[in-house]
Amino acid sequence: MKKMAAALSLDGGESPEMMMAENPVVVFSRRSCCMCQVMTILLSMVGVRAKVVEWEEEEAATGEVMVAEEGMPVVFIGGERIGGLERLMGMHLSGRLVSRLKAAGASFH
């Protein structure tokens, strides 16, 4: 598994750690990834507005961004890495996703 580079900063100089501390649900994705879109749609369907950080293909391939074992997308709930779409979908189908989101303080719309 590749790790996020310590010096990585996002738009506005915000570190990923700061972003996760300020947002209960954060999705790191690639712009052209259909699985990334499915993940954000699933979260939206359960009523959660996630903070989405989209990387360009070149950025995602450098190893300087957070990449889960299964690649992107990767979702963090309450600052904890959940994993990719398969893990998120499994949580949803087993009925554990909404309670996990509520426990993390996610805002529902």
Biopython code that builds the backbone (N, CA, C, O; Angstrom):
import numpy as np
from Bio.PDB.StructureBuilder import StructureBuilder

atoms = [
    (1, "MET", "N", (0.830, -1.164, 0.000)),
    (1, "MET", "CA", (0.000, 0.000, 0.000)),
    (1, "MET", "C", (0.882, 1.237, 0.000)),
    (1, "MET", "O", (1.862, 1.307, 0.741)),
    (2, "LYS", "N", (0.535, 2.208, -0.829)),
    (2, "LYS", "CA", (1.275, 3.460, -0.863)),
    (2, "LYS", "C", (0.691, 4.410, 0.162)),
    (2, "LYS", "O", (-0.520, 4.432, 0.382)),
    (3, "LYS", "N", (1.543, 5.186, 0.780)),
    (3, "LYS", "CA", (1.118, 6.145, 1.794)),
    (3, "LYS", "C", (1.140, 7.543, 1.214)),
    (3, "LYS", "O", (1.792, 7.803, 0.202)),
    (4, "MET", "N", (0.422, 8.437, 1.866)),
    (4, "MET", "CA", (0.409, 9.822, 1.472)),
    (4, "MET", "C", (1.720, 10.468, 1.875)),
    (4, "MET", "O", (2.218, 10.240, 2.977)),
    (5, "ALA", "N", (2.279, 11.271, 0.989)),
    (5, "ALA", "CA", (3.511, 11.982, 1.313)),
    (5, "ALA", "C", (3.228, 12.993, 2.405)),
    (5, "ALA", "O", (2.202, 13.672, 2.369)),
    (6, "ALA", "N", (4.114, 13.102, 3.370)),
    (6, "ALA", "CA", (3.903, 13.990, 4.505)),
    (6, "ALA", "C", (3.765, 15.437, 4.083)),
    (6, "ALA", "O", (3.044, 16.197, 4.730)),
    (7, "ALA", "N", (4.434, 15.838, 3.018)),
    (7, "ALA", "CA", (4.412, 17.233, 2.598)),
    (7, "ALA", "C", (3.240, 17.553, 1.679)),
    (7, "ALA", "O", (3.096, 18.697, 1.248)),
    (8, "LEU", "N", (2.408, 16.580, 1.374)),
    (8, "LEU", "CA", (1.297, 16.811, 0.467)),
    (8, "LEU", "C", (0.333, 17.826, 1.040)),
    (8, "LEU", "O", (-0.057, 17.724, 2.203)),
    (9, "SER", "N", (-0.051, 18.793, 0.249)),
    (9, "SER", "CA", (-1.090, 19.726, 0.660)),
    (9, "SER", "C", (-2.111, 19.819, -0.456)),
    (9, "SER", "O", (-1.813, 19.547, -1.619)),
    (10, "LEU", "N", (-3.298, 20.202, -0.088)),
    (10, "LEU", "CA", (-4.378, 20.289, -1.044)),
    (10, "LEU", "C", (-4.638, 21.743, -1.379)),
    (10, "LEU", "O", (-3.913, 22.630, -0.928)),
    (11, "ASP", "N", (-5.657, 21.988, -2.160)),
    (11, "ASP", "CA", (-5.995, 23.360, -2.529)),
    (11, "ASP", "C", (-6.019, 24.246, -1.298)),
    (11, "ASP", "O", (-6.597, 23.887, -0.272)),
    (12, "GLY", "N", (-5.385, 25.411, -1.408)),
    (12, "GLY", "CA", (-5.355, 26.342, -0.297)),
    (12, "GLY", "C", (-4.365, 25.955, 0.773)),
    (12, "GLY", "O", (-4.368, 26.557, 1.847)),
    (13, "GLY", "N", (-3.503, 24.957, 0.523)),
    (13, "GLY", "CA", (-2.500, 24.568, 1.500)),
    (13, "GLY", "C", (-3.032, 23.706, 2.630)),
    (13, "GLY", "O", (-2.311, 23.447, 3.594)),
    (14, "GLU", "N", (-4.267, 23.260, 2.538)),
    (14, "GLU", "CA", (-4.865, 22.442, 3.591)),
    (14, "GLU", "C", (-4.302, 21.025, 3.518)),
    (14, "GLU", "O", (-4.293, 20.407, 2.453)),
    (15, "SER", "N", (-3.834, 20.517, 4.654)),
    (15, "SER", "CA", (-3.314, 19.155, 4.663)),
    (15, "SER", "C", (-4.479, 18.167, 4.683)),
    (15, "SER", "O", (-5.568, 18.506, 5.146)),
    (16, "PRO", "N", (-4.261, 16.944, 4.185)),
    (16, "PRO", "CA", (-5.315, 15.930, 4.241)),
    (16, "PRO", "C", (-5.774, 15.660, 5.674)),
    (16, "PRO", "O", (-6.956, 15.408, 5.911)),
    (17, "GLU", "N", (-4.848, 15.711, 6.625)),
    (17, "GLU", "CA", (-5.209, 15.478, 8.020)),
    (17, "GLU", "C", (-6.167, 16.556, 8.527)),
    (17, "GLU", "O", (-7.142, 16.260, 9.218)),
    (18, "MET", "N", (-5.872, 17.831, 8.170)),
    (18, "MET", "CA", (-6.765, 18.934, 8.556)),
    (18, "MET", "C", (-8.134, 18.761, 7.913)),
    (18, "MET", "O", (-9.166, 18.969, 8.552)),
    (19, "MET", "N", (-8.129, 18.379, 6.646)),
    (19, "MET", "CA", (-9.386, 18.197, 5.931)),
    (19, "MET", "C", (-10.231, 17.118, 6.598)),
    (19, "MET", "O", (-11.441, 17.280, 6.757)),
    (20, "MET", "N", (-9.587, 16.009, 6.989)),
    (20, "MET", "CA", (-10.334, 14.925, 7.623)),
    (20, "MET", "C", (-10.809, 15.309, 9.014)),
    (20, "MET", "O", (-11.847, 14.825, 9.465)),
    (21, "ALA", "N", (-10.066, 16.173, 9.705)),
    (21, "ALA", "CA", (-10.494, 16.632, 11.023)),
    (21, "ALA", "C", (-11.697, 17.553, 10.912)),
    (21, "ALA", "O", (-12.533, 17.596, 11.815)),
    (22, "GLU", "N", (-11.791, 18.289, 9.813)),
    (22, "GLU", "CA", (-12.874, 19.259, 9.625)),
    (22, "GLU", "C", (-14.086, 18.683, 8.910)),
    (22, "GLU", "O", (-15.163, 19.276, 8.952)),
    (23, "ASN", "N", (-13.931, 17.544, 8.256)),
    (23, "ASN", "CA", (-15.014, 16.937, 7.471)),
    (23, "ASN", "C", (-15.171, 15.482, 7.878)),
    (23, "ASN", "O", (-14.227, 14.703, 7.743)),
    (24, "PRO", "N", (-16.337, 15.098, 8.371)),
    (24, "PRO", "CA", (-16.528, 13.713, 8.807)),
    (24, "PRO", "C", (-16.391, 12.677, 7.693)),
    (24, "PRO", "O", (-16.029, 11.529, 7.953)),
    (25, "VAL", "N", (-16.680, 13.079, 6.449)),
    (25, "VAL", "CA", (-16.596, 12.138, 5.333)),
    (25, "VAL", "C", (-15.781, 12.787, 4.218)),
    (25, "VAL", "O", (-16.157, 13.832, 3.685)),
    (26, "VAL", "N", (-14.656, 12.150, 3.874)),
    (26, "VAL", "CA", (-13.780, 12.662, 2.818)),
    (26, "VAL", "C", (-13.527, 11.540, 1.818)),
    (26, "VAL", "O", (-13.198, 10.414, 2.191)),
    (27, "VAL", "N", (-13.688, 11.874, 0.541)),
    (27, "VAL", "CA", (-13.440, 10.926, -0.545)),
    (27, "VAL", "C", (-12.291, 11.455, -1.381)),
    (27, "VAL", "O", (-12.338, 12.590, -1.856)),
    (28, "PHE", "N", (-11.252, 10.640, -1.567)),
    (28, "PHE", "CA", (-10.160, 10.954, -2.484)),
    (28, "PHE", "C", (-10.433, 10.159, -3.750)),
    (28, "PHE", "O", (-10.597, 8.940, -3.705)),
    (29, "SER", "N", (-10.481, 10.858, -4.883)),
    (29, "SER", "CA", (-10.846, 10.190, -6.125)),
    (29, "SER", "C", (-10.061, 10.744, -7.301)),
    (29, "SER", "O", (-9.310, 11.711, -7.176)),
    (30, "ARG", "N", (-10.256, 10.101, -8.447)),
    (30, "ARG", "CA", (-9.718, 10.597, -9.706)),
    (30, "ARG", "C", (-10.872, 11.186, -10.503)),
    (30, "ARG", "O", (-11.995, 10.686, -10.437)),
    (31, "ARG", "N", (-10.603, 12.236, -11.248)),
    (31, "ARG", "CA", (-11.654, 12.916, -12.016)),
    (31, "ARG", "C", (-12.387, 11.988, -12.981)),
    (31, "ARG", "O", (-13.612, 12.060, -13.087)),
    (32, "SER", "N", (-11.682, 11.143, -13.668)),
    (32, "SER", "CA", (-12.294, 10.343, -14.731)),
    (32, "SER", "C", (-12.738, 8.952, -14.272)),
    (32, "SER", "O", (-13.055, 8.103, -15.104)),
    (33, "CYS", "N", (-12.764, 8.715, -12.986)),
    (33, "CYS", "CA", (-13.061, 7.379, -12.459)),
    (33, "CYS", "C", (-14.557, 7.203, -12.219)),
    (33, "CYS", "O", (-15.146, 7.911, -11.402)),
    (34, "CYS", "N", (-15.171, 6.256, -12.934)),
    (34, "CYS", "CA", (-16.608, 6.033, -12.760)),
    (34, "CYS", "C", (-16.915, 5.449, -11.381)),
    (34, "CYS", "O", (-17.982, 5.717, -10.830)),
    (35, "MET", "N", (-15.997, 4.651, -10.809)),
    (35, "MET", "CA", (-16.215, 4.090, -9.473)),
    (35, "MET", "C", (-16.226, 5.205, -8.420)),
    (35, "MET", "O", (-16.940, 5.122, -7.421)),
    (36, "CYS", "N", (-15.432, 6.236, -8.658)),
    (36, "CYS", "CA", (-15.413, 7.387, -7.761)),
    (36, "CYS", "C", (-16.769, 8.081, -7.776)),
    (36, "CYS", "O", (-17.279, 8.493, -6.735)),
    (37, "GLN", "N", (-17.341, 8.204, -8.960)),
    (37, "GLN", "CA", (-18.654, 8.822, -9.082)),
    (37, "GLN", "C", (-19.714, 7.984, -8.395)),
    (37, "GLN", "O", (-20.610, 8.527, -7.749)),
    (38, "VAL", "N", (-19.625, 6.674, -8.524)),
    (38, "VAL", "CA", (-20.582, 5.783, -7.864)),
    (38, "VAL", "C", (-20.496, 5.954, -6.347)),
    (38, "VAL", "O", (-21.522, 5.972, -5.667)),
    (39, "MET", "N", (-19.283, 6.079, -5.816)),
    (39, "MET", "CA", (-19.108, 6.253, -4.374)),
    (39, "MET", "C", (-19.780, 7.538, -3.900)),
    (39, "MET", "O", (-20.501, 7.524, -2.903)),
    (40, "THR", "N", (-19.555, 8.631, -4.591)),
    (40, "THR", "CA", (-20.157, 9.893, -4.156)),
    (40, "THR", "C", (-21.672, 9.869, -4.321)),
    (40, "THR", "O", (-22.390, 10.476, -3.527)),
    (41, "ILE", "N", (-22.162, 9.172, -5.345)),
    (41, "ILE", "CA", (-23.615, 9.028, -5.514)),
    (41, "ILE", "C", (-24.208, 8.214, -4.372)),
    (41, "ILE", "O", (-25.258, 8.575, -3.840)),
    (42, "LEU", "N", (-23.553, 7.122, -3.986)),
    (42, "LEU", "CA", (-24.036, 6.300, -2.880)),
    (42, "LEU", "C", (-24.115, 7.125, -1.595)),
    (42, "LEU", "O", (-25.120, 7.082, -0.885)),
    (43, "LEU", "N", (-23.067, 7.865, -1.304)),
    (43, "LEU", "CA", (-23.080, 8.699, -0.101)),
    (43, "LEU", "C", (-24.192, 9.742, -0.165)),
    (43, "LEU", "O", (-24.856, 10.016, 0.835)),
    (44, "SER", "N", (-24.385, 10.308, -1.319)),
    (44, "SER", "CA", (-25.453, 11.289, -1.499)),
    (44, "SER", "C", (-26.828, 10.649, -1.325)),
    (44, "SER", "O", (-27.733, 11.256, -0.753)),
    (45, "MET", "N", (-26.978, 9.431, -1.816)),
    (45, "MET", "CA", (-28.269, 8.741, -1.710)),
    (45, "MET", "C", (-28.647, 8.435, -0.264)),
    (45, "MET", "O", (-29.832, 8.388, 0.066)),
    (46, "VAL", "N", (-27.655, 8.226, 0.603)),
    (46, "VAL", "CA", (-27.978, 8.007, 2.013)),
    (46, "VAL", "C", (-28.086, 9.341, 2.742)),
    (46, "VAL", "O", (-28.338, 9.380, 3.946)),
    (47, "GLY", "N", (-27.890, 10.453, 1.994)),
    (47, "GLY", "CA", (-28.123, 11.771, 2.550)),
    (47, "GLY", "C", (-26.907, 12.489, 3.080)),
    (47, "GLY", "O", (-27.047, 13.484, 3.791)),
    (48, "VAL", "N", (-25.707, 12.013, 2.756)),
    (48, "VAL", "CA", (-24.485, 12.610, 3.294)),
    (48, "VAL", "C", (-23.774, 13.407, 2.210)),
    (48, "VAL", "O", (-23.632, 12.961, 1.071)),
    (49, "ARG", "N", (-23.343, 14.574, 2.588)),
    (49, "ARG", "CA", (-22.526, 15.395, 1.681)),
    (49, "ARG", "C", (-21.069, 15.190, 2.074)),
    (49, "ARG", "O", (-20.629, 15.653, 3.126)),
    (50, "ALA", "N", (-20.340, 14.507, 1.238)),
    (50, "ALA", "CA", (-18.932, 14.221, 1.504)),
    (50, "ALA", "C", (-18.054, 15.317, 0.906)),
    (50, "ALA", "O", (-18.416, 15.944, -0.089)),
    (51, "LYS", "N", (-16.911, 15.536, 1.519)),
    (51, "LYS", "CA", (-15.884, 16.391, 0.943)),
    (51, "LYS", "C", (-15.150, 15.518, -0.063)),
    (51, "LYS", "O", (-14.594, 14.481, 0.300)),
    (52, "VAL", "N", (-15.145, 15.934, -1.327)),
    (52, "VAL", "CA", (-14.516, 15.144, -2.380)),
    (52, "VAL", "C", (-13.281, 15.872, -2.885)),
    (52, "VAL", "O", (-13.342, 17.042, -3.263)),
    (53, "VAL", "N", (-12.164, 15.164, -2.885)),
    (53, "VAL", "CA", (-10.907, 15.690, -3.415)),
    (53, "VAL", "C", (-10.610, 14.900, -4.681)),
    (53, "VAL", "O", (-10.347, 13.699, -4.629)),
    (54, "GLU", "N", (-10.654, 15.584, -5.811)),
    (54, "GLU", "CA", (-10.423, 14.920, -7.092)),
    (54, "GLU", "C", (-9.006, 15.190, -7.577)),
    (54, "GLU", "O", (-8.566, 16.337, -7.649)),
    (55, "TRP", "N", (-8.303, 14.119, -7.906)),
    (55, "TRP", "CA", (-6.945, 14.206, -8.429)),
    (55, "TRP", "C", (-6.988, 14.006, -9.930)),
    (55, "TRP", "O", (-7.845, 13.292, -10.451)),
    (56, "GLU", "N", (-6.067, 14.634, -10.611)),
    (56, "GLU", "CA", (-5.882, 14.364, -12.036)),
    (56, "GLU", "C", (-5.214, 12.994, -12.149)),
    (56, "GLU", "O", (-4.569, 12.535, -11.206)),
    (57, "GLU", "N", (-5.368, 12.352, -13.286)),
    (57, "GLU", "CA", (-4.777, 11.029, -13.497)),
    (57, "GLU", "C", (-3.281, 11.010, -13.191)),
    (57, "GLU", "O", (-2.788, 10.077, -12.557)),
    (58, "GLU", "N", (-2.556, 12.039, -13.639)),
    (58, "GLU", "CA", (-1.112, 12.078, -13.443)),
    (58, "GLU", "C", (-0.761, 12.161, -11.959)),
    (58, "GLU", "O", (0.192, 11.526, -11.508)),
    (59, "GLU", "N", (-1.532, 12.945, -11.198)),
    (59, "GLU", "CA", (-1.285, 13.081, -9.761)),
    (59, "GLU", "C", (-1.535, 11.770, -9.042)),
    (59, "GLU", "O", (-0.760, 11.386, -8.166)),
    (60, "ALA", "N", (-2.598, 11.083, -9.398)),
    (60, "ALA", "CA", (-2.961, 9.832, -8.741)),
    (60, "ALA", "C", (-1.934, 8.740, -9.005)),
    (60, "ALA", "O", (-1.775, 7.832, -8.190)),
    (61, "ALA", "N", (-1.238, 8.817, -10.129)),
    (61, "ALA", "CA", (-0.280, 7.781, -10.498)),
    (61, "ALA", "C", (1.101, 8.001, -9.890)),
    (61, "ALA", "O", (1.946, 7.110, -9.974)),
    (62, "THR", "N", (1.356, 9.145, -9.286)),
    (62, "THR", "CA", (2.704, 9.451, -8.815)),
    (62, "THR", "C", (3.066, 8.785, -7.503)),
    (62, "THR", "O", (4.247, 8.691, -7.168)),
    (63, "GLY", "N", (2.077, 8.321, -6.751)),
    (63, "GLY", "CA", (2.374, 7.759, -5.440)),
    (63, "GLY", "C", (2.464, 8.839, -4.384)),
    (63, "GLY", "O", (2.711, 8.540, -3.215)),
    (64, "GLU", "N", (2.267, 10.094, -4.773)),
    (64, "GLU", "CA", (2.314, 11.185, -3.809)),
    (64, "GLU", "C", (0.950, 11.455, -3.200)),
    (64, "GLU", "O", (0.821, 12.306, -2.320)),
    (65, "VAL", "N", (-0.043, 10.759, -3.649)),
    (65, "VAL", "CA", (-1.375, 10.925, -3.096)),
    (65, "VAL", "C", (-1.782, 9.631, -2.407)),
    (65, "VAL", "O", (-1.167, 8.584, -2.607)),
    (66, "MET", "N", (-2.816, 9.722, -1.600)),
    (66, "MET", "CA", (-3.252, 8.557, -0.857)),
    (66, "MET", "C", (-3.910, 7.564, -1.797)),
    (66, "MET", "O", (-4.864, 7.904, -2.498)),
    (67, "VAL", "N", (-3.414, 6.361, -1.813)),
    (67, "VAL", "CA", (-3.967, 5.317, -2.655)),
    (67, "VAL", "C", (-4.206, 4.100, -1.780)),
    (67, "VAL", "O", (-3.290, 3.603, -1.125)),
    (68, "ALA", "N", (-5.423, 3.634, -1.776)),
    (68, "ALA", "CA", (-5.750, 2.432, -1.018)),
    (68, "ALA", "C", (-5.224, 1.212, -1.756)),
    (68, "ALA", "O", (-4.850, 1.295, -2.926)),
    (69, "GLU", "N", (-5.197, 0.086, -1.067)),
    (69, "GLU", "CA", (-4.729, -1.146, -1.696)),
    (69, "GLU", "C", (-5.494, -1.422, -2.981)),
    (69, "GLU", "O", (-4.932, -1.908, -3.963)),
    (70, "GLU", "N", (-6.774, -1.108, -2.959)),
    (70, "GLU", "CA", (-7.593, -1.373, -4.138)),
    (70, "GLU", "C", (-7.632, -0.180, -5.083)),
    (70, "GLU", "O", (-8.405, -0.188, -6.041)),
    (71, "GLY", "N", (-6.831, 0.831, -4.844)),
    (71, "GLY", "CA", (-6.781, 2.001, -5.712)),
    (71, "GLY", "C", (-7.764, 3.065, -5.267)),
    (71, "GLY", "O", (-8.207, 3.081, -4.119)),
    (72, "MET", "N", (-8.091, 3.931, -6.167)),
    (72, "MET", "CA", (-9.046, 4.991, -5.852)),
    (72, "MET", "C", (-10.396, 4.595, -6.400)),
    (72, "MET", "O", (-10.455, 3.893, -7.410)),
    (73, "PRO", "N", (-11.458, 5.003, -5.792)),
    (73, "PRO", "CA", (-11.569, 5.975, -4.722)),
    (73, "PRO", "C", (-11.277, 5.363, -3.362)),
    (73, "PRO", "O", (-11.304, 4.145, -3.187)),
    (74, "VAL", "N", (-11.002, 6.227, -2.420)),
    (74, "VAL", "CA", (-10.849, 5.795, -1.038)),
    (74, "VAL", "C", (-11.627, 6.787, -0.175)),
    (74, "VAL", "O", (-11.545, 8.000, -0.368)),
    (75, "VAL", "N", (-12.382, 6.245, 0.780)),
    (75, "VAL", "CA", (-13.211, 7.089, 1.631)),
    (75, "VAL", "C", (-12.731, 6.996, 3.073)),
    (75, "VAL", "O", (-12.339, 5.932, 3.551)),
    (76, "PHE", "N", (-12.774, 8.131, 3.748)),
    (76, "PHE", "CA", (-12.479, 8.222, 5.169)),
    (76, "PHE", "C", (-13.746, 8.660, 5.873)),
    (76, "PHE", "O", (-14.386, 9.626, 5.459)),
    (77, "ILE", "N", (-14.111, 7.962, 6.926)),
    (77, "ILE", "CA", (-15.262, 8.335, 7.741)),
    (77, "ILE", "C", (-14.757, 8.536, 9.152)),
    (77, "ILE", "O", (-14.185, 7.627, 9.754)),
    (78, "GLY", "N", (-14.971, 9.734, 9.678)),
    (78, "GLY", "CA", (-14.485, 10.055, 11.010)),
    (78, "GLY", "C", (-12.971, 9.974, 11.112)),
    (78, "GLY", "O", (-12.434, 9.640, 12.168)),
    (79, "GLY", "N", (-12.277, 10.278, 10.016)),
    (79, "GLY", "CA", (-10.818, 10.245, 10.004)),
    (79, "GLY", "C", (-10.220, 8.867, 9.832)),
    (79, "GLY", "O", (-8.998, 8.734, 9.766)),
    (80, "GLU", "N", (-11.045, 7.841, 9.758)),
    (80, "GLU", "CA", (-10.561, 6.466, 9.594)),
    (80, "GLU", "C", (-10.749, 6.003, 8.157)),
    (80, "GLU", "O", (-11.820, 6.163, 7.572)),
    (81, "ARG", "N", (-9.691, 5.427, 7.597)),
    (81, "ARG", "CA", (-9.795, 4.930, 6.230)),
    (81, "ARG", "C", (-10.701, 3.716, 6.187)),
    (81, "ARG", "O", (-10.440, 2.699, 6.830)),
    (82, "ILE", "N", (-11.779, 3.842, 5.409)),
    (82, "ILE", "CA", (-12.705, 2.725, 5.230)),
    (82, "ILE", "C", (-12.231, 1.858, 4.073)),
    (82, "ILE", "O", (-12.261, 0.630, 4.161)),
    (83, "GLY", "N", (-11.800, 2.486, 3.002)),
    (83, "GLY", "CA", (-11.324, 1.765, 1.828)),
    (83, "GLY", "C", (-12.046, 2.231, 0.591)),
    (83, "GLY", "O", (-12.473, 3.382, 0.499)),
    (84, "GLY", "N", (-12.177, 1.338, -0.349)),
    (84, "GLY", "CA", (-12.759, 1.670, -1.637)),
    (84, "GLY", "C", (-14.247, 1.427, -1.711)),
    (84, "GLY", "O", (-14.918, 1.219, -0.700)),
    (85, "LEU", "N", (-14.747, 1.458, -2.930)),
    (85, "LEU", "CA", (-16.176, 1.319, -3.177)),
    (85, "LEU", "C", (-16.721, -0.011, -2.669)),
    (85, "LEU", "O", (-17.821, -0.061, -2.119)),
    (86, "GLU", "N", (-15.965, -1.079, -2.849)),
    (86, "GLU", "CA", (-16.438, -2.398, -2.417)),
    (86, "GLU", "C", (-16.709, -2.426, -0.907)),
    (86, "GLU", "O", (-17.731, -2.954, -0.469)),
    (87, "ARG", "N", (-15.793, -1.856, -0.115)),
    (87, "ARG", "CA", (-15.986, -1.811, 1.343)),
    (87, "ARG", "C", (-17.165, -0.919, 1.716)),
    (87, "ARG", "O", (-17.965, -1.268, 2.584)),
    (88, "LEU", "N", (-17.271, 0.245, 1.051)),
    (88, "LEU", "CA", (-18.372, 1.159, 1.341)),
    (88, "LEU", "C", (-19.709, 0.510, 0.990)),
    (88, "LEU", "O", (-20.666, 0.603, 1.759)),
    (89, "MET", "N", (-19.776, -0.140, -0.156)),
    (89, "MET", "CA", (-21.003, -0.819, -0.570)),
    (89, "MET", "C", (-21.343, -1.957, 0.393)),
    (89, "MET", "O", (-22.512, -2.164, 0.718)),
    (90, "GLY", "N", (-20.338, -2.688, 0.847)),
    (90, "GLY", "CA", (-20.571, -3.755, 1.826)),
    (90, "GLY", "C", (-21.156, -3.219, 3.118)),
    (90, "GLY", "O", (-22.061, -3.823, 3.693)),
    (91, "MET", "N", (-20.641, -2.083, 3.576)),
    (91, "MET", "CA", (-21.191, -1.460, 4.790)),
    (91, "MET", "C", (-22.640, -1.052, 4.564)),
    (91, "MET", "O", (-23.483, -1.224, 5.445)),
    (92, "HIS", "N", (-22.928, -0.515, 3.389)),
    (92, "HIS", "CA", (-24.288, -0.088, 3.070)),
    (92, "HIS", "C", (-25.233, -1.288, 3.029)),
    (92, "HIS", "O", (-26.305, -1.257, 3.635)),
    (93, "LEU", "N", (-24.843, -2.330, 2.326)),
    (93, "LEU", "CA", (-25.710, -3.501, 2.185)),
    (93, "LEU", "C", (-25.930, -4.234, 3.506)),
    (93, "LEU", "O", (-26.972, -4.856, 3.709)),
    (94, "SER", "N", (-24.944, -4.159, 4.406)),
    (94, "SER", "CA", (-25.086, -4.830, 5.699)),
    (94, "SER", "C", (-25.825, -3.955, 6.720)),
    (94, "SER", "O", (-26.097, -4.397, 7.836)),
    (95, "GLY", "N", (-26.148, -2.718, 6.335)),
    (95, "GLY", "CA", (-26.884, -1.831, 7.236)),
    (95, "GLY", "C", (-26.007, -1.089, 8.227)),
    (95, "GLY", "O", (-26.529, -0.469, 9.153)),
    (96, "ARG", "N", (-24.684, -1.132, 8.065)),
    (96, "ARG", "CA", (-23.783, -0.475, 9.016)),
    (96, "ARG", "C", (-23.355, 0.928, 8.603)),
    (96, "ARG", "O", (-22.800, 1.664, 9.419)),
    (97, "LEU", "N", (-23.601, 1.312, 7.355)),
    (97, "LEU", "CA", (-23.077, 2.578, 6.854)),
    (97, "LEU", "C", (-23.696, 3.790, 7.544)),
    (97, "LEU", "O", (-22.965, 4.658, 8.021)),
    (98, "VAL", "N", (-24.999, 3.867, 7.608)),
    (98, "VAL", "CA", (-25.653, 5.054, 8.167)),
    (98, "VAL", "C", (-25.283, 5.242, 9.628)),
    (98, "VAL", "O", (-25.015, 6.366, 10.053)),
    (99, "SER", "N", (-25.264, 4.169, 10.405)),
    (99, "SER", "CA", (-24.895, 4.311, 11.816)),
    (99, "SER", "C", (-23.451, 4.767, 11.964)),
    (99, "SER", "O", (-23.136, 5.545, 12.865)),
    (100, "ARG", "N", (-22.577, 4.293, 11.093)),
    (100, "ARG", "CA", (-21.168, 4.717, 11.116)),
    (100, "ARG", "C", (-21.048, 6.198, 10.769)),
    (100, "ARG", "O", (-20.283, 6.931, 11.396)),
    (101, "LEU", "N", (-21.805, 6.628, 9.772)),
    (101, "LEU", "CA", (-21.795, 8.032, 9.380)),
    (101, "LEU", "C", (-22.320, 8.922, 10.502)),
    (101, "LEU", "O", (-21.750, 9.975, 10.784)),
    (102, "LYS", "N", (-23.400, 8.496, 11.135)),
    (102, "LYS", "CA", (-23.965, 9.277, 12.247)),
    (102, "LYS", "C", (-22.981, 9.356, 13.397)),
    (102, "LYS", "O", (-22.820, 10.419, 13.998)),
    (103, "ALA", "N", (-22.314, 8.244, 13.717)),
    (103, "ALA", "CA", (-21.343, 8.233, 14.809)),
    (103, "ALA", "C", (-20.165, 9.164, 14.526)),
    (103, "ALA", "O", (-19.561, 9.706, 15.452)),
    (104, "ALA", "N", (-19.844, 9.346, 13.258)),
    (104, "ALA", "CA", (-18.739, 10.221, 12.873)),
    (104, "ALA", "C", (-19.157, 11.685, 12.817)),
    (104, "ALA", "O", (-18.316, 12.566, 12.634)),
    (105, "GLY", "N", (-20.455, 11.948, 12.973)),
    (105, "GLY", "CA", (-20.935, 13.322, 12.950)),
    (105, "GLY", "C", (-21.201, 13.863, 11.563)),
    (105, "GLY", "O", (-21.194, 15.076, 11.356)),
    (106, "ALA", "N", (-21.438, 12.969, 10.604)),
    (106, "ALA", "CA", (-21.731, 13.413, 9.247)),
    (106, "ALA", "C", (-23.055, 14.148, 9.234)),
    (106, "ALA", "O", (-23.999, 13.762, 9.922)),
    (107, "SER", "N", (-23.119, 15.210, 8.446)),
    (107, "SER", "CA", (-24.368, 15.963, 8.329)),
    (107, "SER", "C", (-25.198, 15.367, 7.204)),
    (107, "SER", "O", (-24.704, 15.106, 6.106)),
    (108, "PHE", "N", (-26.438, 15.166, 7.500)),
    (108, "PHE", "CA", (-27.373, 14.603, 6.524)),
    (108, "PHE", "C", (-28.230, 15.725, 5.978)),
    (108, "PHE", "O", (-28.649, 16.612, 6.722)),
    (109, "HIS", "N", (-28.488, 15.691, 4.696)),
    (109, "HIS", "CA", (-29.316, 16.735, 4.079)),
    (109, "HIS", "C", (-30.624, 16.187, 3.634)),
    (109, "HIS", "O", (-31.449, 16.922, 3.092)),
]
sb = StructureBuilder()
sb.init_structure("model")
sb.init_model(0)
sb.init_chain("A")
sb.init_seg("    ")
for serial, (resi, resn, name, xyz) in enumerate(atoms, 1):
    if name == "N":
        sb.init_residue(resn, " ", resi, " ")
    sb.init_atom(name, np.array(xyz, "f"), 0.0, 1.0, " ", f" {name:<3s}", serial, name[0])
structure = sb.get_structure()
